[in-house]
Amino acid sequence: MDYKKLLILQQTYDGNTYSNVGVTIDTQAQFNVVCQDFPFKYLPESKELPKRDWYDEDGEDVYVPKDGLRLAAYDLEVKFLYVGSESSMSANIKDFIDFICGRINYTSKSNKVTVNVTQNVMLCVYDQYTKTGRRGVFVKEVSSELFAYDDVNSEVIGMFKVKFRVTDPVTDIELTA
């Protein structure tokens, strides 16, 4: 089966600029993990606008910035599929989770480097299916449930979920493998 690529690049963020860490990873090629559902929001919810509510007047006095509405960060729950052999499923999924959580990175497609678990790592993610990419993404939660679709076939397919926080909801990113 031909899957669209999910590309991930680790970045550090110092409050002003993003700096790349390692190389862009194709999750299927590196971990046998593909994306089933990555529900990016094109225009997420807008931030609350400053307002005054006068008791002697109807409605509200709302300030709208001259350069438009500001958009809020948001959470999204992503469904991943594991497509590979049963014997390597545990190791591949653990490596994938360690990678998205910033515990390991890759300086080349095959050179895995363990990093300090306190490293300030965010992700830059690009989904070829939706042609959408965002930076400033980090992992909030990894589901402890793994659903195995087929434990008889040698090409085991398992599903698991990861909840991400998108801190930069407007900058569109395009990554290449």
Buried (B, 14 or more C-beta within 10 A) or exposed (E): EEBEBBBBBBBBBEEEEBEEBBBBBBBBEBBBBBBBBBEBBEEBEEEEEEEEEEEEEEEEEEEEEEEEEEBEBBEBBBBBBBBBEBEBBEEBBEBBBBBBBBBBBBEEEEEBEEBEEEEBBBBBBBBBBBEBBBBBBBBEEBBEEEEEEEEEEEEBBBBBBBEBBBBBBEEEBEBEE
